[in-house]
Every structure is written in C-alpha cells, then in structure tokens.
C-alpha cells in the first residue's frame, strides 16, 4: 500500500488497467462457464498470457522495439493487461468463428483481422498517453522507431501486420490442438498438453524468417521501414475481407447473440470505447479519425455477423414415420417395364 501511495501511476494508465482487468475477468468467467472443457480452455488462456504473449513481449522490449510504461501488475517488463487483452481478443475471436460456417483454415486469418481492427484504435491512443513517471517520460507504450521508417502516428506500419501474424500463429496452433484433443477422444493429457505446445510452437514460428517474409517481403530486415510494409498491411486487410466474402458469405452454424455470447461483442466495444474515452479526456484529437474509422469498420463486421445470426434458422428435422418411410420406399423403387 505504501508503494501505491508513494508511486502513483498516471490516472489514464491506471484506469486502462482497471478496464482491461475487468474485461478479462468477464472473459475468463465466460469461458469457464460456457466451454465444454473449461479446464482445457482455461489452460489455453493461461498459455496465451504467460507462455506466448508475455515471453514475446519481453523479447521485443529486450530487442528495443518498444517500451511500456509502468503498471502495478507487471510480467517482467510488460504490464499484465497487455497479454490479458491479447488473450481476450484471441479466444473471443475463435469463439465467434466456431459459430460461423467458414473453413477452419480461414479462421486464423479472420482472428488476425479482428486483432488488426482493434489495434488501429488502441495503438495511436495509448502511445499518446504520455506522462513522466519515476523520472522517465513515456506513453502507456512507446515505439522506438528508427528515423525515416514508414509509420502511422509514429507507430511502424508493420505493427498492424504483426498483429495479423501474432494472432494467426497462435490461433492456427490452438485449432490444431483442439483437433488433436477431439481426435484423441478428449484424453485429459492431450487437453492439458496442447495449449502449452501451441504457445511454444507459435513463439518459434514468430521469430523465424517466415515472419520477416510476411512482414517485409524479405527473409532479412533490408525492406524494414520501407513501403513494403504498406503493401503487406493492405494485403492482409483486403485478403481478410476476401475470405469473409468468398468463404463465409454470411453462413452461420448458430447465432452469436448478446445474451449467449456477450464477451464476443464486449471485447471490441470496450476496447474501442476505451480508446475513444481517452481521445476526448486527454485531447488526442489528431488520431480521432483513425479511431473512428477502425471502430466503425469493426462494428460493421460485428453488425453483419449479428444480422446473419439473427436470420439463422435451425434446419428442419423431418421425422420418418412408418407411412412416410413406406411412401419414400415406393417412390425410390424402379418402375416396372
């Protein structure tokens, strides 16, 4: 308590922590209550937070890509709310996608698309919540951007493509793990193993040359900071919309409702709402257009998903009565010559 009183963090940082903590608590309670295998889903959340996100974020800080402002709850150099929010986005995206009639291979890309839309409003705002704390001046987080690199409000363009890859990898390996779990007949050891295996494999792929190719069209860093980043970012946005238009087409397995699936909608609503709140309370009006654009784009996708679920009708099950079976049998028999 003495530390909290003597070293108070800036109020916007503190309130953002509270908002994300509350949102994550709702998500965790939801997955425990709603999942068919709550212990396994909880381990997915744990692995995303502490094995995948926390390790990578600390790795990025050590490599001086960016730095975070302080928080009362830290995992190494990273505020706990960062891996919590990323867990919220990943698990709730997969939750919604499981109810959409879309090929499994498309799901990691769409989950990454959802992450990109959220980050387009979060990053510009959080990097502008600049305060002096413990002798250092910093935003909630601050990019260490080389001079001359292409950027959006001092955020490297590759960051938004990075959200696609970061989410895509873990979503893909979790889906593979869930398939393995199901194929094993839901053996306990498989359920308790695959979340951590998925996180470790995602981390490995994340730091391979593949990621550099998918960010900068090169296995080396020589196109980093160039217009290649714009090309890849636009490609991921267009490709995601293409997947939804061609392979989803509004088909649903079951509706995604506010009553039964509230956190699916709550994560983007709260995230964009938090960004908008800080824009007005802190006077960060230069980024307002981007926050609104990202918010409206995200909400438009959610509205389409909700509407398609609203129009969804359960397939009519026809009972085969003895008379109906006799009639079908007669209609299917070949006619006599």
N, C-alpha and C positions, 0 to 999 in steps of 0.2 A: 504494500500500500504506500509506503514511504517513497518508493521509486516512482510510482504512478503520479504522486503529488509533486515530486521534485522534478520529474522529467515528463511533463505532459506533452503528448504528440499533438500536432495541429488538429483542430476540430474536424475539418473535412476528411483528413486521413482517418481519424477515429470513427466518424460516422460511416465512412465507406466500409471500414472493418466490421462494424456492427451490422450493417445491411447485408453484407455477404455472409457473415456468420449465421444470421437468422435465416437467410435464403437456403444455405447449405443444410441447416438443421431440418428445414422443411423437406428438402430433397432426400436426406438420409432416412427420415421417418417414413416418407412416402415409399421408398424402395424396399424398406424392411416390411412394411405392411402389405404392399401390393405384389411383390415378386413371388414367384412360385418357389424360388430357392433363396430366401432372404439372406442367409449366412454367406452364400456364394456371391450374391450381388453386393453385399457389404464389403467383402474382400476385394471385389472389383474396384469399389470406391477407394478403399484403403490403398490398394496398389497404385491407382492413378495418382493419388495425393502424395504418398510418401516414397514410392519407388520410381514412378515415371516423372511426374512434374517436378517434384522437389529436387531430385537429382539433376535433371536437365537445367532447371532454372539456376541452381547454384553453379553448375558448369558454365552457363552463359555469363554469369557475373564474374567468375574467376577469369574468363577469357575477355572480360572488359567489353562486352557487347552493350550492356546497360547496367544500371544500379537501381536499387529500390530504396525508398525512404523507410524509416524505422516503423515498427509496429510493436505492440505489446506481446503479440504472439508471432514468433519467428521460427522458421525451419532453416537453420543456417543463416544465410544472408537474405532469405526470402520471407516476406510476410506470409503467414499461413493462409490468408484469404486468397492468394494467387492460385495455389494448387486446389483450394476448395472450389473456387469459381470455375476453374477448368474442369474439375470433376463434374460439377453441376451441368455444364454445357455438354460434355461428352455423354454422360449417362442419360440425360433427358432427351438429347437428340436421338440416341439409339432407341429409347423408349417409344418415342413418336414414330420413328421409322419402322419399328416392328409392327405397327398397326397400319402402315401404308403398303399397298400392293406394289412393291418395287423390287427388282432383283437384288439379291444380297450384295453383289459386287458394287452396286451403286451406293449403298448405304454409307460407307466411309467417306465418300466424296461429298455427299449431302450433309453429313455431320460436320465436315470441314467447312462447308459453305455457311452453315449456321454460325460456326465459330468466327468466320471472317466478318459476317454482318455485325456481330456483337462487338468485335474489336474495332471496327470502323468508328464506333461512337465512344468506346471506353478509352482507347489509347490517346486520342487527341486531348481528351479532358484530363485524364489522370496525369499526363506529363506536364500539364499546365497548373496543377495544384502545387505551386512552388512555395516552399517555406524554408526558413532557416531553423534547423533542429540540431542540437548538440554540436554547434559550430559549423555545420555544413548546410549549404543551400541545395535543395533537391525538390523535384516533383514527387508525387506518390511513387512514380518510377521515372527514370531519365535515360534516354538513349544516348550512348556515346558514339555519335555519328561522325564518321570522317568527313572532312570538309569537301564539298563538291558532290557527294553522293546524292542520288535522286531520293526525294523524300516527300512526305505529306505532313506538313506541320512539324518538321524536324523528326519525323518518325520514318525510318527506312522503309521504302516500298516493299522490300522483301519480307518485312514483318507480317504483312497481311497474307502473303502466300505461305509464309511459315506457319500461320495458324491452320491453313489447309493441311499441310503436311503433318504438323504436330497432332492434329485431331485424326487425320486419315490413318496414320500408322497404328495408333492405339485402338481405334475403332475396328480396324481390319483384324488385328490380332485378338481382340476380345471376341469378335464374331467367330473367328476360327476356334477359339477356346470354348465358346458356347456350343459350337457344332461338335467338338470332341466330347464335351460333357454329356451332350444328348446321346451321341453315338455309343458312349460307354455304358449307357443305361443309368445315367446320373449317379455314377460312383462317387462317393464322398471325396476320395483322394484326388480325383480328377478336378472336381469342383473347387477344392482348396488349393490346387496347384496352378491351374491355368491363368488366374488373374495375375499372379506374380511373373509367370513365364511370359505372358503377353506384354507386361510392362518392361521387362528386361529386353525382350526381342525388339520392342518398339524403340527403346533407347539406343540399341545397337544400330538399327537402321537409320535412326535420326542423325547419327554422326558419321555415316558412310558417304562416299562420293555421290551416291544416288541422290541424296538430299541437295547437294550442291548443284547437280544437274537440273533438278526440278525447281530450284530457286533461281539459278543464274544461267541455265542452258550450258553449263560447263562443269567438268569434274574438278576444276580448280577455282580459285577465287578471282580470276582476272576480269570477269564480267560483273563482279560485285560493284554495286553503286552506279551501274550504267542503265540505259534504257531497257536492257534485257529484263530488269525487274518489273517494269511496267507491262511488258509483253506477257510475262508469266502470271502476274496478278490478274490482268484482264482475261487471260485464258482460263484460269480457274473459276472466275465468276461466270463467264459465258458457258463453259463446259458444264458447270453445275446446273445452270438453268436448262441447258440442253438435255441433261439426264432427266430432270423433272418433267420436261415437256414430252420427251420421247418414250421414256421407260416407266414413268409413273402415270401420267395422264389423268390424275385425279382419282385413281382407283384406290379403294380402301379395303382392308380386311375387317376393320371395325372403326367406329367413330372415335375421334380424340376429343373428349368433352372437357369442359371446365369442371364438371362435377367429379369425373373419374380420373382425370389426368391433369389436374391443376398445375403442378410444377412444370410440366412441359411448356405451358404458356407463361408461367410466373418467372422463369429464369430470364427470358428475353425482355419481358415487361419491366421487371425490377432493374435489370442491367441498364437498359436504355433510359429508364426513368431516373436512375441514379446519375447517369451522365447529364441528362437534361437539367436535373436539380442543381448540379454543381456549375453548369454553364451560367445559370441565372444568379445563383447565390454568390458566385465568385467573379461574375462579369467576364466570362471567357467567350465573348460573342463572336470572335473570329472563327471559331470552329463550329458554330451553331448550324451552319448549312450542312456540314458533313454529318453531324449528329442526327439531324432531322432526316437527311437522305437515308442513312443507314437504318434508322428507326422505322421509317415508312416502308422501306424495302423489306425489312424483316417482318413487320406487321402485315404487309401484303401477302407474303408467303404463308404466314400463320392463318390469315383470314381465308385463303384458298384451301388450306388443309382443313380448317374447321368447317367450311362450307361443304367440301366434298364428304366429310364425315357426317354432316347434317343430312345430306341427301342419300347417305348409305342405307341400304335395306338388306336385311338378312335374307339369304337365299331361301326360297320357299321349299320346305321339305314335304314331299308328297308321300303319304303312306300307301304301301302296296297292299290293299285289301285283297281277299281271295277272288272277288269278282273282277277287280282291276287286273290282277295277275293273269286270270283266265282270258280277259279281253286282249291284253298285251301279247299273250302267247298265240292267240288266234291271228292277231294282225301281223305277227312276225313270221308265221309259218308260210312256206311257199305255196302258191296256188296250184291246183291240180291242172293237168293238161286237158 
